Amino acid sequence: MSELKIKHSNIKNSRKRKRTEDVSPNLIETASAPKQRRIDGYQPPDRFWKNLSKVWLTERALRELDRRNALVPRQERPVTRGAIAKWKGRQDRCSGTTTAFLSQCSSRQLEALKRTARHGGPDLRGLRGYRQPANPLVATMNSRQSASEGRTRDSTTTTKTRKSRPYDRNFLQHLIDNGIFPDEYEFPDGQIPPPPDNLEAIEQRLTQPRRSLSPSKFTNERFREFKKADAHAAKERPVTDSVIPIIEGRVRDRRCVSGAIPWTNLDALTDGTLVSANPDRYYGARPEQLDRRIRDQLSKKIVPSTQHDLPMLPNFLLAAKGPGGDLTVAERQAVYDGALAAKGMESLRAHGQNKPVQDNEAHTISSIYHGGQLKMYACHTAQPANSGGRPHHYMTQLNTWGMTGNAKTFREGAAAYRNARDWAKEERDRLIQQANERLGAQPVDPPEASSSTSVASPDVTMQEIEESQSSVEDSEGTPRPETPPEHPRKRRIGSKGKAKELGSSSRAFDLDKGQTSSSREDGGKQRKRTKRTDTRRMSKKGVSEIGTTGI
């Protein structure tokens, strides 16, 4: 039974082959040509290409050309038997050799061909953008095959292509056109962008030694472990997870570091046609360090992610690539990320100032790790020659270290990386403190003073003052029961009967007894005055009793 099924399937396949043999081989070859490969990845919009001063021949540029060509309306004739016969005849004439084609030409056609060849041949300058006419047979066969391809797909014709990267030459050209320049850029007139004014100070800071990288603590064996981790990291993710932590060392605050998260919350650096930045690692400040009002006003400039608990105001960035990664892509990524971070630092520095002034200093550092090499760049913002233009962003290389060469070079590179990270934190904290002071805000409220150490006395009300005055007047008039002063440190009774408020800074405070020295003296005078009043009362009472007894 199985043999019958196999024979039956072979008969069906032979019938299908006979049907296709009726069509010319050239048409079969054209119809069975593989489809245009699909390329995934970011494709910039139309205005990105229109604003470029020069378009480089890249994969994305070809995709844009195909997209524009597809928008051109195409005049398709209906597929009729006459059109198919005409197309077959044309294909038969063009499928042979040149000798066969000339043999089919008439004497008049040959003479015209010779005359054209003597003058250099036809003018092909007008054939730019020429679209090859559609083959009606191929269109018919494709329409028939579309249904079957929807159900089953031949795995042999599927080709896997690499993802298109957005950081190509047109990306860099777009940055240059918008005033964002890479390292060692030269203007058309031969001038070179000026370095930041604090370049020497940054370079000196990077060369400072660190105790954690001394030969006694970071031994040669640990260096061999680093080389092993770098050799086994074949992709970008292992480099970030296993190699970079050894260079970083101990991170004091993990809430100030993040990475591999697109910066979708920031405003566009140019015209909104670029992909969102996505550094592999970046260091920033905690959101609570900056006043909430400033964070809300500058959210689109200093808060990179929509997750507002992540670090803000990043100014130390890293782009890591595996051994198979492209170094030029990492450099363009470092330029783009560094310009975005420098723009945020300048926005915070200018916040609250009536007339912001460019200091021509770098406040941002961008790094690259690729193939065992560590490169560091300083990013700064400067005003162009024409005052009305937008600020320009420049990138200046600080140094390069071969981290896998020897232990000494690694210690120097790792020390520079950690020193740069600490320097970037100091710059962030300084700008944040200045912004908070300009706003008159205190991000952290001071703790409340305890009641045991409070120097200020309770408030004295007008009712208590009136009661104290009445008590003094009654003490010299009608008899009142003897009562000691309840709160001698709350109020003071003057010699003329006027109430005076206590708590002045000129009065010493007795922490042991909880009252001022002046209040103790006033209490003693009050007790003496009360004692004299009681003596008068007793003397009058005794006289009255004697008089009554005598009568």
SEZA-986011 format. One record per residue (C-alpha): residue in one letter; x, y, z. Coordinates in steps of 0.2 Angstrom, whole numbers. Each point is the difference from the previous one (the first is absolute). Example, Ala and Ser with C-alpha at 12.3 -4.5 7.8 and 13.67 -1.06 7.14 Angstrom:
2
<rest=A&east=62&north=-22&up=39>
<rest=S&east=6&north=17&up=-3>
***
This chain:
551
<rest=M&east=0&north=0&up=0>
<rest=S&east=14&north=12&up=4>
<rest=E&east=8&north=-4&up=-17>
<rest=L&east=-16&north=5&up=-9>
<rest=K&east=0&north=17&up=10>
<rest=I&east=18&north=4&up=-5>
<rest=K&east=-4&north=-4&up=-18>
<rest=H&east=-15&north=11&up=0>
<rest=S&east=9&north=14&up=7>
<rest=N&east=14&north=-2&up=-13>
<rest=I&east=-13&north=1&up=-14>
<rest=K&east=-7&north=16&up=7>
<rest=N&east=17&north=8&up=1>
<rest=S&east=4&north=-5&up=-18>
<rest=R&east=-16&north=8&up=-6>
<rest=K&east=4&north=16&up=9>
<rest=R&east=18&north=0&up=-8>
<rest=K&east=-8&north=-2&up=-17>
<rest=R&east=-11&north=15&up=3>
<rest=T&east=15&north=11&up=4>
<rest=E&east=10&north=-6&up=-15>
<rest=D&east=-12&north=8&up=-11>
<rest=V&east=6&north=17&up=5>
<rest=S&east=17&north=6&up=-6>
<rest=P&east=15&north=-3&up=11>
<rest=N&east=4&north=18&up=1>
<rest=L&east=-17&north=4&up=7>
<rest=I&east=1&north=-14&up=13>
<rest=E&east=17&north=7&up=6>
<rest=T&east=-8&north=17&up=1>
<rest=A&east=-15&north=-6&up=10>
<rest=S&east=10&north=-11&up=11>
<rest=A&east=12&north=13&up=5>
<rest=P&east=1&north=3&up=19>
<rest=K&east=-10&north=14&up=7>
<rest=Q&east=8&north=16&up=6>
<rest=R&east=7&north=-4&up=17>
<rest=R&east=-8&north=8&up=15>
<rest=I&east=11&north=11&up=11>
<rest=D&east=-6&north=4&up=17>
<rest=G&east=6&north=15&up=10>
<rest=Y&east=-3&north=18&up=2>
<rest=Q&east=-4&north=10&up=-16>
<rest=P&east=1&north=19&up=2>
<rest=P&east=-15&north=10&up=-8>
<rest=D&east=0&north=10&up=-16>
<rest=R&east=6&north=17&up=8>
<rest=F&east=16&north=-9&up=6>
<rest=W&east=6&north=-2&up=-18>
<rest=K&east=-6&north=17&up=-6>
<rest=N&east=10&north=9&up=13>
<rest=L&east=17&north=-9&up=-3>
<rest=S&east=13&north=10&up=-9>
<rest=K&east=7&north=-16&up=-7>
<rest=V&east=-8&north=-17&up=-2>
<rest=W&east=12&north=-15&up=2>
<rest=L&east=-3&north=-17&up=-9>
<rest=T&east=-6&north=-11&up=15>
<rest=E&east=-13&north=-13&up=2>
<rest=R&east=-13&north=11&up=8>
<rest=A&east=3&north=13&up=-15>
<rest=L&east=-4&north=-14&up=-12>
<rest=R&east=-16&north=-5&up=10>
<rest=E&east=-5&north=18&up=-1>
<rest=L&east=3&north=0&up=-19>
<rest=D&east=-11&north=-15&up=-2>
<rest=R&east=-13&north=7&up=11>
<rest=R&east=-1&north=16&up=-11>
<rest=N&east=0&north=-10&up=-16>
<rest=A&east=-15&north=-10&up=7>
<rest=L&east=-10&north=16&up=2>
<rest=V&east=2&north=4&up=-19>
<rest=P&east=-17&north=-5&up=-9>
<rest=R&east=3&north=-14&up=-12>
<rest=Q&east=-11&north=-2&up=-16>
<rest=E&east=-4&north=-18&up=-1>
<rest=R&east=-8&north=-7&up=-16>
<rest=P&east=-13&north=-14&up=2>
<rest=V&east=7&north=-17&up=-2>
<rest=T&east=-7&north=-6&up=-17>
<rest=R&east=5&north=-14&up=-12>
<rest=G&east=7&north=13&up=-12>
<rest=A&east=11&north=8&up=14>
<rest=I&east=7&north=-18&up=5>
<rest=A&east=4&north=-4&up=-18>
<rest=K&east=9&north=16&up=-3>
<rest=W&east=10&north=-2&up=16>
<rest=K&east=5&north=-17&up=-5>
<rest=G&east=6&north=5&up=-16>
<rest=R&east=10&north=14&up=8>
<rest=Q&east=8&north=-12&up=12>
<rest=D&east=4&north=-12&up=-14>
<rest=R&east=9&north=14&up=-10>
<rest=C&east=10&north=6&up=16>
<rest=S&east=4&north=-17&up=7>
<rest=G&east=13&north=-5&up=-14>
<rest=T&east=17&north=6&up=-3>
<rest=T&east=5&north=17&up=-8>
<rest=T&east=3&north=-10&up=-17>
<rest=A&east=-17&north=-7&up=0>
<rest=F&east=-8&north=17&up=4>
<rest=L&east=10&north=8&up=-15>
<rest=S&east=-5&north=-14&up=-11>
<rest=Q&east=-19&north=4&up=3>
<rest=C&east=3&north=19&up=-4>
<rest=S&east=-4&north=7&up=-17>
<rest=S&east=12&north=9&up=-11>
<rest=R&east=-8&north=17&up=5>
<rest=Q&east=2&north=-4&up=18>
<rest=L&east=18&north=-6&up=-2>
<rest=E&east=4&north=16&up=-8>
<rest=A&east=-8&north=11&up=13>
<rest=L&east=9&north=-10&up=13>
<rest=K&east=17&north=3&up=-8>
<rest=R&east=-3&north=18&up=-2>
<rest=T&east=-5&north=1&up=19>
<rest=A&east=16&north=-9&up=5>
<rest=R&east=11&north=11&up=-10>
<rest=H&east=-6&north=15&up=11>
<rest=G&east=4&north=-9&up=16>
<rest=G&east=-16&north=-9&up=2>
<rest=P&east=-17&north=5&up=8>
<rest=D&east=0&north=14&up=14>
<rest=L&east=-4&north=-9&up=16>
<rest=R&east=0&north=15&up=11>
<rest=G&east=-19&north=0&up=0>
<rest=L&east=-2&north=-18&up=6>
<rest=R&east=3&north=5&up=18>
<rest=G&east=-15&north=-7&up=10>
<rest=Y&east=-6&north=-10&up=-14>
<rest=R&east=-12&north=-13&up=5>
<rest=Q&east=0&north=-17&up=-8>
<rest=P&east=-17&north=-4&up=-8>
<rest=A&east=-10&north=-13&up=10>
<rest=N&east=-1&north=-17&up=-7>
<rest=P&east=-19&north=-5&up=-2>
<rest=L&east=4&north=-18&up=2>
<rest=V&east=10&north=2&up=16>
<rest=A&east=-14&north=10&up=7>
<rest=T&east=-13&north=-14&up=-5>
<rest=M&east=11&north=-13&up=8>
<rest=N&east=3&north=10&up=16>
<rest=S&east=-18&north=2&up=2>
<rest=R&east=-3&north=-19&up=-2>
<rest=Q&east=14&north=-4&up=12>
<rest=S&east=-5&north=13&up=14>
<rest=A&east=-14&north=-12&up=6>
<rest=S&east=11&north=-15&up=2>
<rest=E&east=14&north=10&up=8>
<rest=G&east=-12&north=6&up=13>
<rest=R&east=-3&north=-18&up=5>
<rest=T&east=18&north=-7&up=-2>
<rest=R&east=17&north=8&up=-1>
<rest=D&east=15&north=-8&up=-7>
<rest=S&east=14&north=1&up=13>
<rest=T&east=13&north=-1&up=-13>
<rest=T&east=-4&north=17&up=-8>
<rest=T&east=0&north=9&up=17>
<rest=T&east=16&north=10&up=3>
<rest=K&east=4&north=7&up=17>
<rest=T&east=8&north=18&up=-1>
<rest=R&east=8&north=10&up=14>
<rest=K&east=-10&north=14&up=8>
<rest=S&east=4&north=17&up=-8>
<rest=R&east=9&north=12&up=12>
<rest=P&east=-5&north=18&up=2>
<rest=Y&east=17&north=7&up=3>
<rest=D&east=6&north=0&up=-18>
<rest=R&east=9&north=14&up=-10>
<rest=N&east=-16&north=9&up=-3>
<rest=F&east=-3&north=1&up=19>
<rest=L&east=17&north=8&up=3>
<rest=Q&east=-3&north=12&up=-15>
<rest=H&east=-17&north=5&up=8>
<rest=L&east=9&north=4&up=17>
<rest=I&east=13&north=10&up=-9>
<rest=D&east=-13&north=10&up=-9>
<rest=N&east=-8&north=4&up=16>
<rest=G&east=15&north=6&up=9>
<rest=I&east=6&north=-16&up=9>
<rest=F&east=18&north=-4&up=-4>
<rest=P&east=10&north=-15&up=3>
<rest=D&east=18&north=0&up=6>
<rest=E&east=13&north=6&up=-12>
<rest=Y&east=-13&north=8&up=-11>
<rest=E&east=7&north=14&up=-12>
<rest=F&east=-11&north=13&up=-7>
<rest=P&east=0&north=4&up=-19>
<rest=D&east=11&north=15&up=3>
<rest=G&east=13&north=-11&up=9>
<rest=Q&east=-4&north=6&up=17>
<rest=I&east=-1&north=-12&up=15>
<rest=P&east=-13&north=1&up=14>
<rest=P&east=7&north=7&up=16>
<rest=P&east=3&north=-12&up=14>
<rest=P&east=-9&north=4&up=17>
<rest=D&east=8&north=12&up=12>
<rest=N&east=1&north=-13&up=14>
<rest=L&east=9&north=-13&up=-11>
<rest=E&east=16&north=0&up=10>
<rest=A&east=-9&north=-1&up=16>
<rest=I&east=-9&north=-15&up=-5>
<rest=E&east=15&north=-9&up=-7>
<rest=Q&east=9&north=3&up=17>
<rest=R&east=-14&north=-7&up=9>
<rest=L&east=0&north=-16&up=-10>
<rest=T&east=18&north=-3&up=4>
<rest=Q&east=-2&north=-1&up=19>
<rest=P&east=4&north=-17&up=7>
<rest=R&east=-13&north=-10&up=10>
<rest=R&east=3&north=-10&up=15>
<rest=S&east=-12&north=-14&up=-6>
<rest=L&east=11&north=-3&up=-15>
<rest=S&east=17&north=-1&up=9>
<rest=P&east=10&north=-16&up=-4>
<rest=S&east=-3&north=-6&up=17>
<rest=K&east=-19&north=0&up=-2>
<rest=F&east=-2&north=-2&up=-19>
<rest=T&east=12&north=-14&up=-3>
<rest=N&east=6&north=-8&up=-16>
<rest=E&east=-11&north=-15&up=3>
<rest=R&east=-16&north=12&up=0>
<rest=F&east=7&north=7&up=-16>
<rest=R&east=1&north=-17&up=-8>
<rest=E&east=-18&north=-3&up=5>
<rest=F&east=-5&north=17&up=-9>
<rest=K&east=9&north=-6&up=-16>
<rest=K&east=-9&north=-17&up=1>
<rest=A&east=-17&north=9&up=2>
<rest=D&east=4&north=11&up=-15>
<rest=A&east=5&north=-14&up=-11>
<rest=H&east=-15&north=-10&up=4>
<rest=A&east=-12&north=15&up=-3>
<rest=A&east=-5&north=-3&up=-18>
<rest=K&east=-15&north=12&up=-1>
<rest=E&east=-5&north=17&up=7>
<rest=R&east=-10&north=-7&up=15>
<rest=P&east=14&north=-10&up=7>
<rest=V&east=12&north=14&up=-1>
<rest=T&east=-12&north=11&up=10>
<rest=D&east=-4&north=-13&up=13>
<rest=S&east=17&north=-8&up=3>
<rest=V&east=14&north=12&up=-6>
<rest=I&east=-6&north=17&up=4>
<rest=P&east=-4&north=-3&up=19>
<rest=I&east=18&north=-5&up=2>
<rest=I&east=5&north=17&up=-7>
<rest=E&east=-13&north=9&up=10>
<rest=G&east=5&north=-7&up=17>
<rest=R&east=-12&north=3&up=15>
<rest=V&east=-14&north=11&up=-4>
<rest=R&east=-6&north=10&up=15>
<rest=D&east=-18&north=4&up=-5>
<rest=R&east=-8&north=-13&up=-12>
<rest=R&east=-15&north=12&up=-2>
<rest=C&east=11&north=12&up=-10>
<rest=V&east=5&north=-12&up=-13>
<rest=S&east=-11&north=-8&up=-14>
<rest=G&east=1&north=-5&up=-18>
<rest=A&east=-7&north=-9&up=-15>
<rest=I&east=-16&north=11&up=1>
<rest=P&east=-5&north=11&up=-14>
<rest=W&east=0&north=19&up=4>
<rest=T&east=-18&north=3&up=-7>
<rest=N&east=-5&north=14&up=12>
<rest=L&east=13&north=13&up=-6>
<rest=D&east=-4&north=13&up=-13>
<rest=A&east=8&north=-3&up=-18>
<rest=L&east=18&north=5&up=-2>
<rest=T&east=-3&north=6&up=-18>
<rest=D&east=-16&north=-1&up=-9>
<rest=G&east=-8&north=-16&up=7>
<rest=T&east=6&north=-12&up=-14>
<rest=L&east=13&north=-9&up=10>
<rest=V&east=-3&north=-16&up=10>
<rest=S&east=0&north=2&up=19>
<rest=A&east=17&north=-2&up=9>
<rest=N&east=3&north=-16&up=9>
<rest=P&east=17&north=0&up=9>
<rest=D&east=6&north=-16&up=7>
<rest=R&east=4&north=8&up=17>
<rest=Y&east=-3&north=17&up=7>
<rest=Y&east=2&north=9&up=17>
<rest=G&east=-11&north=13&up=6>
<rest=A&east=-7&north=8&up=16>
<rest=R&east=-15&north=-6&up=11>
<rest=P&east=-16&north=9&up=-5>
<rest=E&east=-3&north=6&up=18>
<rest=Q&east=17&north=10&up=0>
<rest=L&east=-8&north=14&up=-11>
<rest=D&east=-15&north=10&up=5>
<rest=R&east=-16&north=-7&up=-7>
<rest=R&east=-5&north=16&up=-8>
<rest=I&east=16&north=1&up=-10>
<rest=R&east=-2&north=-19&up=-5>
<rest=D&east=-17&north=4&up=-7>
<rest=Q&east=6&north=15&up=-10>
<rest=L&east=15&north=-9&up=-7>
<rest=S&east=-7&north=-17&up=-1>
<rest=K&east=2&north=-1&up=-19>
<rest=K&east=18&north=5&up=1>
<rest=I&east=7&north=-9&up=16>
<rest=V&east=-11&north=-15&up=3>
<rest=P&east=5&north=-13&up=-14>
<rest=S&east=-13&north=-14&up=4>
<rest=T&east=-19&north=0&up=3>
<rest=Q&east=4&north=-10&up=15>
<rest=H&east=3&north=14&up=12>
<rest=D&east=8&north=-10&up=14>
<rest=L&east=16&north=-3&up=-12>
<rest=P&east=15&north=12&up=1>
<rest=M&east=-3&north=17&up=-7>
<rest=L&east=13&north=13&up=-7>
<rest=P&east=12&north=-13&up=-7>
<rest=N&east=18&north=6&up=-4>
<rest=F&east=10&north=-15&up=0>
<rest=L&east=-4&north=-12&up=-14>
<rest=L&east=7&north=-17&up=-7>
<rest=A&east=-2&north=-8&up=-17>
<rest=A&east=6&north=-18&up=0>
<rest=K&east=3&north=-11&up=-15>
<rest=G&east=5&north=-18&up=-2>
<rest=P&east=14&north=-6&up=-10>
<rest=G&east=-11&north=-2&up=-15>
<rest=G&east=-7&north=18&up=2>
<rest=D&east=3&north=15&up=-10>
<rest=L&east=11&north=13&up=7>
<rest=T&east=-6&north=14&up=-11>
<rest=V&east=-18&north=-4&up=6>
<rest=A&east=6&north=1&up=18>
<rest=E&east=8&north=17&up=-3>
<rest=R&east=-15&north=7&up=-8>
<rest=Q&east=-11&north=-6&up=14>
<rest=A&east=12&north=8&up=12>
<rest=V&east=-1&north=17&up=-9>
<rest=Y&east=-19&north=-1&up=0>
<rest=D&east=-2&north=-5&up=18>
<rest=G&east=13&north=12&up=6>
<rest=A&east=-8&north=15&up=-9>
<rest=L&east=-17&north=-5&up=8>
<rest=A&east=8&north=0&up=17>
<rest=A&east=9&north=16&up=-2>
<rest=K&east=-16&north=8&up=-6>
<rest=G&east=-8&north=-5&up=17>
<rest=M&east=14&north=6&up=10>
<rest=E&east=0&north=17&up=-8>
<rest=S&east=-19&north=1&up=2>
<rest=L&east=2&north=-2&up=19>
<rest=R&east=15&north=12&up=1>
<rest=A&east=-11&north=14&up=-9>
<rest=H&east=-15&north=-3&up=10>
<rest=G&east=-5&north=15&up=10>
<rest=Q&east=12&north=12&up=-8>
<rest=N&east=-6&north=15&up=-10>
<rest=K&east=14&north=-1&up=-12>
<rest=P&east=9&north=-17&up=-2>
<rest=V&east=18&north=1&up=-4>
<rest=Q&east=10&north=-14&up=-9>
<rest=D&east=14&north=-5&up=11>
<rest=N&east=9&north=-10&up=-14>
<rest=E&east=4&north=-14&up=13>
<rest=A&east=-4&north=-19&up=-1>
<rest=H&east=-12&north=-7&up=13>
<rest=T&east=-3&north=-17&up=-9>
<rest=I&east=11&north=-15&up=-4>
<rest=S&east=-4&north=-13&up=-12>
<rest=S&east=10&north=-17&up=-1>
<rest=I&east=2&north=-14&up=-12>
<rest=Y&east=6&north=-18&up=3>
<rest=H&east=3&north=-11&up=-15>
<rest=G&east=12&north=-14&up=-2>
<rest=G&east=10&north=3&up=16>
<rest=Q&east=2&north=19&up=-3>
<rest=L&east=-7&north=13&up=10>
<rest=K&east=-3&north=18&up=-7>
<rest=M&east=-6&north=15&up=9>
<rest=Y&east=-7&north=16&up=-7>
<rest=A&east=-5&north=17&up=8>
<rest=C&east=-16&north=8&up=-7>
<rest=H&east=-3&north=18&up=1>
<rest=T&east=-11&north=14&up=-7>
<rest=A&east=6&north=16&up=-8>
<rest=Q&east=-9&north=14&up=-9>
<rest=P&east=4&north=1&up=-18>
<rest=A&east=8&north=15&up=-9>
<rest=N&east=-17&north=7&up=-5>
<rest=S&east=-9&north=4&up=16>
<rest=G&east=-17&north=-4&up=-7>
<rest=G&east=3&north=-18&up=-3>
<rest=R&east=-3&north=-15&up=11>
<rest=P&east=14&north=-5&up=12>
<rest=H&east=12&north=-13&up=-7>
<rest=H&east=5&north=-16&up=9>
<rest=Y&east=18&north=-6&up=-2>
<rest=M&east=9&north=-16&up=5>
<rest=T&east=19&north=0&up=5>
<rest=Q&east=9&north=-16&up=4>
<rest=L&east=9&north=-1&up=17>
<rest=N&east=10&north=-16&up=-2>
<rest=T&east=0&north=-18&up=-5>
<rest=W&east=5&north=-15&up=10>
<rest=G&east=4&north=-18&up=-5>
<rest=M&east=-9&north=-9&up=14>
<rest=T&east=6&north=-18&up=-5>
<rest=G&east=18&north=5&up=-3>
<rest=N&east=8&north=-2&up=18>
<rest=A&east=-5&north=3&up=18>
<rest=K&east=8&north=18&up=0>
<rest=T&east=-10&north=6&up=-15>
<rest=F&east=-16&north=-8&up=8>
<rest=R&east=3&north=9&up=16>
<rest=E&east=2&north=17&up=-9>
<rest=G&east=-15&north=-2&up=-11>
<rest=A&east=-11&north=-6&up=15>
<rest=A&east=6&north=14&up=11>
<rest=A&east=-4&north=12&up=-14>
<rest=Y&east=-18&north=-7&up=-2>
<rest=R&east=-3&north=1&up=19>
<rest=N&east=7&north=17&up=2>
<rest=A&east=-11&north=6&up=-15>
<rest=R&east=-15&north=-7&up=8>
<rest=D&east=3&north=8&up=16>
<rest=W&east=4&north=17&up=-9>
<rest=A&east=-16&north=-2&up=-9>
<rest=K&east=-10&north=-2&up=16>
<rest=E&east=8&north=15&up=8>
<rest=E&east=-5&north=11&up=-16>
<rest=R&east=-18&north=-7&up=2>
<rest=D&east=-1&north=4&up=18>
<rest=R&east=7&north=17&up=-2>
<rest=L&east=-12&north=5&up=-13>
<rest=I&east=-14&north=-7&up=9>
<rest=Q&east=4&north=9&up=16>
<rest=Q&east=2&north=17&up=-10>
<rest=A&east=-17&north=-3&up=-8>
<rest=N&east=-8&north=-4&up=17>
<rest=E&east=8&north=16&up=8>
<rest=R&east=-6&north=11&up=-14>
<rest=L&east=-18&north=-6&up=2>
<rest=G&east=2&north=2&up=19>
<rest=A&east=-5&north=-18&up=3>
<rest=Q&east=7&north=-13&up=12>
<rest=P&east=-2&north=-18&up=-7>
<rest=V&east=2&north=-8&up=17>
<rest=D&east=-10&north=7&up=15>
<rest=P&east=10&north=3&up=16>
<rest=P&east=-5&north=-11&up=15>
<rest=E&east=-12&north=8&up=13>
<rest=A&east=8&north=5&up=16>
<rest=S&east=-5&north=-10&up=15>
<rest=S&east=-10&north=7&up=15>
<rest=S&east=14&north=-4&up=12>
<rest=T&east=13&north=11&up=-9>
<rest=S&east=-12&north=14&up=-5>
<rest=V&east=6&north=18&up=6>
<rest=A&east=-15&north=10&up=-6>
<rest=S&east=-13&north=2&up=14>
<rest=P&east=-19&north=-3&up=-3>
<rest=D&east=-9&north=15&up=-7>
<rest=V&east=-8&north=12&up=13>
<rest=T&east=-18&north=4&up=-3>
<rest=M&east=-8&north=17&up=4>
<rest=Q&east=-12&north=-9&up=12>
<rest=E&east=15&north=-7&up=10>
<rest=I&east=7&north=18&up=1>
<rest=E&east=-16&north=7&up=6>
<rest=E&east=-2&north=-13&up=13>
<rest=S&east=18&north=3&up=6>
<rest=Q&east=-3&north=19&up=2>
<rest=S&east=-16&north=-3&up=9>
<rest=S&east=8&north=-12&up=12>
<rest=V&east=13&north=14&up=4>
<rest=E&east=-13&north=13&up=3>
<rest=D&east=-10&north=-11&up=11>
<rest=S&east=15&north=-5&up=11>
<rest=E&east=1&north=18&up=6>
<rest=G&east=-19&north=2&up=2>
<rest=T&east=-13&north=-13&up=5>
<rest=P&east=7&north=-16&up=8>
<rest=R&east=3&north=-15&up=-12>
<rest=P&east=6&north=-17&up=4>
<rest=E&east=18&north=-2&up=-1>
<rest=T&east=5&north=-10&up=-17>
<rest=P&east=18&north=-1&up=-6>
<rest=P&east=3&north=5&up=-18>
<rest=E&east=-5&north=-14&up=-12>
<rest=H&east=11&north=4&up=-15>
<rest=P&east=14&north=11&up=5>
<rest=R&east=9&north=-3&up=-17>
<rest=K&east=-15&north=5&up=-10>
<rest=R&east=-2&north=18&up=5>
<rest=R&east=9&north=13&up=10>
<rest=I&east=-9&north=13&up=11>
<rest=G&east=9&north=17&up=0>
<rest=S&east=2&north=12&up=14>
<rest=K&east=-13&north=11&up=-7>
<rest=G&east=-12&north=-14&up=-3>
<rest=K&east=3&north=-2&up=-19>
<rest=A&east=1&north=-17&up=-7>
<rest=K&east=16&north=-4&up=-10>
<rest=E&east=2&north=-15&up=-12>
<rest=L&east=14&north=-12&up=4>
<rest=G&east=11&north=-10&up=-12>
<rest=S&east=12&north=13&up=-5>
<rest=S&east=17&north=-5&up=-7>
<rest=S&east=9&north=11&up=13>
<rest=R&east=-7&north=-11&up=15>
<rest=A&east=10&north=-15&up=4>
<rest=F&east=-10&north=-17&up=0>
<rest=D&east=2&north=-12&up=14>
<rest=L&east=-1&north=-17&up=-8>
<rest=D&east=0&north=-9&up=17>
<rest=K&east=-15&north=9&up=7>
<rest=G&east=-8&north=5&up=-16>
<rest=Q&east=-2&north=18&up=3>
<rest=T&east=9&north=17&up=-2>
<rest=S&east=11&north=8&up=13>
<rest=S&east=-11&north=16&up=-1>
<rest=S&east=-16&north=-10&up=3>
<rest=R&east=8&north=-7&up=16>
<rest=E&east=4&north=17&up=6>
<rest=D&east=-18&north=6&up=-4>
<rest=G&east=-7&north=-15&up=9>
<rest=G&east=11&north=5&up=16>
<rest=K&east=-6&north=18&up=-1>
<rest=Q&east=-18&north=-6&up=-1>
<rest=R&east=1&north=-12&up=15>
<rest=K&east=8&north=15&up=10>
<rest=R&east=-14&north=11&up=-5>
<rest=T&east=-13&north=-13&up=5>
<rest=K&east=8&north=-3&up=16>
<rest=R&east=-1&north=19&up=5>
<rest=T&east=-18&north=0&up=-5>
<rest=D&east=-4&north=-15&up=11>
<rest=T&east=9&north=9&up=15>
<rest=R&east=-11&north=15&up=-2>
<rest=R&east=-15&north=-10&up=0>
<rest=M&east=5&north=-10&up=15>
<rest=S&east=4&north=16&up=10>
<rest=K&east=-17&north=8&up=-5>
<rest=K&east=-9&north=-16&up=5>
<rest=G&east=9&north=-1&up=17>
<rest=V&east=-5&north=18&up=4>
<rest=S&east=-18&north=-3&up=-4>
<rest=E&east=0&north=-15&up=11>
<rest=I&east=8&north=9&up=15>
<rest=G&east=-13&north=14&up=-2>
<rest=T&east=-14&north=-12&up=0>
<rest=T&east=6&north=-9&up=15>
<rest=G&east=2&north=16&up=10>
<rest=I&east=-18&north=6&up=-3>
***
